[in-house]
Amino acid sequence: MMKICVFGLWHLGSVTAACLAESGFDVIGLDSQENIGGLRKGIPPLFEPGLEKLIKRGMSEGRLSFTDNIEMALKGAQLIWVTFDTPVDENDQADVGFVVNQIEKVFPCLEDGSALMISSQVPVGTTVQIQGNFEKKFPGKKVSFLYSPENLRLGKAVDVFTKPERVVVGLGDLEAQDKIKTIFMPYTQNIEWMSIESAEMTKHALNAFLAISVSFINEIASLCEKVGADASEVERGLRSDPRLGPKAFIRPGGPFAGGTLGRDISFLTQLSKEHGISGKLLGSVLESNEEHKLWVKRKLLECVPDLKGKVIAVLGLTYKPGTSTLRRSASVEMCRWVVGQGARVQAFDPAVKLLPVDFSSAITLQTSIEGACMGADVLVISTECEEFKALTPEKIIESMSKCNVIDQNRFLEKSLMNNLNICYFTVGKPI
């Protein structure tokens, strides 16, 4: 049985380790004592559907364990899979040095003939640089270095890992190719082999393309609101063209958030500057996205020109449905702004049972949809949780002080848009 060390155990790493163990590999997770404490009890660092069950089963059947001991983790490991979630600050600037420093810590324990594969988001050229540093310090050891960009999505990570449409792997030599084929065999045989630099750039380009798509359709939607067009009908027209198709990232709605797309835009923008490329398109994406973040605020002020003393109901606080993470949540950012305007926020999210101390002063957490809506002047639908579909026009009319609903992603469009008693705002729809 192949031994794999998964190094870095937040979202990406915990999902990777649990899925590999489920597929029969001998997996040991390596991270700090602080990060493995919950995992040793079978508790993942953040909620992801199906993840806790996989972790507990892997541990109980002896295929999955966790340690902070580097020597123990790497002894006999044929693959060290680096899965740190690259830290990002509020300006989408990544702390790549953190990832590099973590990798260099394990250099002395890498065994001859092993492979080290990085899936953390790093700028193109980083993997080859790390390989060069290793070869200078340990010229007698033969270790293969690879890069495979992660493609997990919060709320669907287990499914995406185990049923990928394809996997991208960059490598500098062919010695580790059979090993990687064996690892991905339970999930897919569709592996796109390329150079390390091309694999790193593929990740940048994919996320940049998604970010551009989101910004593009939201700018079109803003124009639709002014000229009487309906952005959802425009979207349908675009998808009917086979050059775009049903999976294109052209659904009008909220801005992109969370840091992942912004991180790769920042990587490419910096690379463009370093190499004398204008990069005007890439440089404008974050600016466009920041402008669109103001959409909800503008609609709130259209509903209630003076927010002071008003009650704003918010359904959904997490970054995405199906996860419990509040970090870089656009909903939380909006709540802070609302409170700064003198309003009171009543919020409900089925995945959030307790607010961090720094959020609790801005948000009153309710235990139900009805509790959040009670006496509210405006309701904002921030996260697309299935539980919110239980909200009917009758419940809104009965519980709210004024029936204003802001639903930027049209999540409750079918049930609310055409009710004459409700003022319903959504991206790309003229009032």
N, C-alpha and C positions, 0 to 999 in steps of 0.2 A: 504494500500500500504506500503510495507516494505521500511523503510528509511535506506539508506546505505551512510556512509561517506567514500569517497575515499581520502586517506591521502597521499599526494605526487603527484604532477601534472606535471611531465615532460612527456616523451613519454609513458611509461607504464601507468601512472595514468590518463593522458588525454584520452587515448584510452579506458581504463577500465570504466571511468566515463561516457563517451559519449555512449558507447555500452550498459551499464546498463540502462541509461536513455531511450535509444531507445527501450529497452525491457519492459518499463513501470514502472521501479522502481523510487522511490523518491531519487534522488542522490544529495548530496552536496559535492563538492570538497574542500579539506582543504589544504592550503599551505601558504607560505609567500605572502605578498602584492606584492612583486616583481614578483613572479611567476604566480599570478592570474590576473595581469593587462590585459594581452592580451586575456586570456580566457574569461574574463567578456565582451569583445568585440566580442567574437566568434572566436578568432584567436588562433589556437593551437600553442604550443611552437616550433614545427617543423613540416614541411610538411609531411603528411601521407595521401595517397589517400582516400577520402571519409570522413576524420575525421572532417574537418571544417563544412561540411554540417550537420553531426550528432550533433555537439556541438550547432550550431545555432538552429537546430530544437528542441533539448532538452530544450534549454533556452526559446525559444518562446512558447513552450507548457507547460512550468512551471514544468518540471520534473528534470531540471538540474540547479544548481546554484553553485557559488564559494564564499569562504570566507577565511579570515585569522583568524577568531575568533573561538578558539577551543571549548569554551563552547557552542556557537551557533551550530557548526557543529556536535557535539556529542549528543546534547539534543534530545532524542528520537531515536537515531540511534541504530538499532539492530545489525548492522555489521559495524565495522571499518576495511576497507581493506587498508592495508599499501602497497603503490605502488611506493616508492621512487626508482629511478634508482640509485643503489649504486655507488657512485663516485669511479673511478679507475684512478690511476696515470699512467704515461708513462711506468712504469715497471709492469703493470697489478696487482698492489697491491690495494686492495679495502679498502675504508674508512668505515669499518663496524660501527665504533663508531658513525659516523654521523647518520646512520639509527637508532641505539639503542637510541641515545640521543633524536631524534625526537619522537620516540615512548614513551619514558618516560615522555615527556612533556604533553602527553594527559592522563596519568594515573589518575590524580585527577577527570577527567570528564567522565571516563568510567562508564557507568551505570550498575547496577546490572542486570545480566541476558543477557548482550550483549556478542558479540563475536568479537575478534580481529584476523584477518587473515593477515599474512605477505606473500607478494609475492616478496619483494625485495630480491636480491641475498645476502645471508648471509651464513657464515660457519655453518656446521652441529653442533647442540647444542645451537645455538644462541636463537632460539625461546623459548626453555625450560628455558634458563637462564633469558630471559626477563620475562617469566611467574613467575619464582621464585622471581625476584625482585619486581614484582607487588604484589604478595601474602604476601611478608614481609611488604610492605608499607601499604597495604590496606587489612588486613586479614578478614574484614567483608564483602567484595564484592566477588560475584561469577561472574567471567568473563572467557569465554572459549578462549583458545589460539590455533590457527591453523597455518599451513603453506601450501601454495599452490604455487608451482614454476610456474613462468610465462613462456610462450612459444611463445611470440610474435616475429615477425620478421619485421624489418624496411622495409617499402614499401608494406607489406602485413598484417599489424597488425590488422586492422579491420576485415578482412576476417578470420584470424587465431583465433581471439577472439570469433567470432560469429559462427564459424564452426570448433570447435576443434575435433580432432579424439578421444581424451580422455582428462580428467582432473585429475591431481593428487592432493589429499588433505591429509595432515597429521594432526591428531588430537589426543589429550590426553584423551578425554572423548567423549561420544556419544551425549551429550546434544545439541550440535550445528549442528548435522548431518542433521536434517530435514531442518534447516534454509539454509544450504549450498546447499542441493538438490533443494530447491526452487529457489535459485539464479542462479544455472546452468541449471535449467529446460528448459529455452528458447533455449539453445545451445546444450546440450548433456545430456544423462542419463548415459553415460559411465564414471563413476567416480571411480578412483582407490583409495580406502581408505587404509590408512596405518598409522604407527606411525609418529609423527612429525619428528623424527630424520631420518626415512627412506625417507620421502618426501624431506627433505633437501639434503640427500645424492643422491637421484634420480636426482636432478638437477645437482649436481656436476658431477655425473657419465655420464649423457647424454651429457653435454657439453664437458667433457673430451674425450668421445668416438668420438664425431664429430671432435674435434681438432686432435686426433690421426689419424682419417681417412684421414683428409686433408693432414697432414704431411706425412702419409704413401704413398698416391698416388702421391704426388709431388716428393718424393724421388725416387719412381719407374719411374716417368716421366723423371727425370734427367738422370737416367740410360738409359732409352729408347733413349734419344738424342745421347748418346755415342755409343750405340751398333747397331743402325739402326732400332730399333723397333718404332712403332707409339703408343704412350700412349693412344690415343683415341680408337684404336683397342683393346689394352689390357683392357681398361675400359669396352668395349663391351663384351669381353670374360669373365670378372669378373662378370658383371651383369647377364650374361646368367646362372650363377650358382645360383640355388634357395636359397642357404644359404646367398647370398648377396642381389640379386634382384634389381629392377629398382630404388628404393628409397635410395640405399646406397650412402653415402657421399664420393664417389670415383671418382669424376670428376677432372682430372688434370687441374691445372690453378694457380691462384694466392694464396698467403698465406692467412691464416685467419687474420682478423684485427678487430678493433673496441673495443676490450677489454673484451667482454663477455666471449668468450671461454677461453682466457688467464686468466681471473679472477678465473674461476673454477679450471683450472689447478694449479694455484697458491694456492688456498684453499687446494686442495688435497695434493700438495707437502708439504705444511706446516704441515698439519695433519699427514702425513707420518713421518716427522721428529719428531714431538711431541710424537708419539706413537712407535718410534723405528722401523718403517717399511722402507725397503730400497727404494721403490718407484722409481726404476731406469727408468722404462718405462715412467712414468709421468714426471719425471725430465728432460727427453731428448726432450720432445715435443716442448717446447718453443725454445730450442736451434735449433732444426730442422727448425722450422717456421722462426726464425730470419735468418737462412742461406738462406732459399728460398726467403726471401725478396730481396736478392741481385740479383735474376734472371734477372729482368728488367735492372738493372744497368749493368750487364755483357753483355746483348744483346745490350744495347746502345753503349758500348765500342767496341763491335764487329763490329757494323755498322759504328761508328765514333770513332776511337781510341783516337782522341783529340777533346774533346767537346768544347773547348774554342772558342767563337765566333759563334758557330753553333746555329741553331734554332730548337727547339724540340716542335712539336705539341702534345698536350695532349687532348684527348676526354674523359671527365668524371673526376670530382674532388670529388664528394661526396663519403661517406663511402659505400653506396649501391645505385643502381637505385631505383627511387620511393621515395626518401627522400632528404631533403635539408641539412642534417647534414654533416659538414666537420670534426668534431672531430674524431681523431684517423684514419683519412683517409690515406690509403697506397698511394693513388695517390698524395696527398699533400706532404707527406713525400718524395716521389720520386722527385717531382718538386723542393723541397728545395735542394736536393742533386744535381740535374742537374744545378741549378743556382750556387751552390757552385763550380761546375766544370768550370764555366765561360760561360755556354750556356744561351740562352734566351728561356723562355717558353711562348708559345701561347696556351691558353686553352679555351675550350668551354664545358659548361655543361648546359643543358636546365633548370636545377633546381636551378642554381646559378646565381643570377642577380647582386649581389654585393659581393665583397670579403672583409673579415675582414682586418683591417689595417695591421696586421702583415703578411698577405699573399700577399698583393698587390705589395710589393717590389720584390717578387719572381715570380709572375705569372701575365702575361698580359691577362686579360679576354677578349675574343672575343665574338661576338654576333651570330656567325654561325660556322658550320663545315668548310666551305670554308675559313673563316677568320683565323681559327686556323691553317689550313694546308698551307696557303699561304707562299711559300718560305722556307718551313721546310725541314730539312735534314732527320729527323726521325719522324714518327707518332706513338704515344703510345695510344692504346685503353685501358683505365683504368676502365671504368664503362660500364656496359651493358645496355645502354639506347636505347630504340627502335628507337629513332630518328637517331641514328648513322647508321642504316641499309640503310639509303638513300645514304651513301657514296659508290660510285662506283669506279672501277679501273680507269675509264676515268677521274673522278674528281681528283683522286690522282695524276695521270700522268700530268694532266693539271696544278695543283696548286703547287705541291711540287717541291723543288729543286732536291731532290733525293728520289727515291721511296722505302724507307725502312719503313716497318710497323711491330711494335711489339704489338702482340695481345695475351696476356698470356692465356686468357680464350677461345680462338677460336671463339669469338663472330661473327666475319665477315669471318670465314673460307670459307664458301661456295662461297662467291663472290670474295675473294681476293687470296686464297691460290694457286690456279692453274694458275694465270696470270703470264706469263713469264717476264713481265715488272716490276713486283713488288717483292722485296725481303721480304718475309713474315716469321716472327719468332713467334712461339707459343710454350708453354710448352709441352715437350714430343715429339716434331716432329723434326727428324733430318733434317738439311738443305742439 
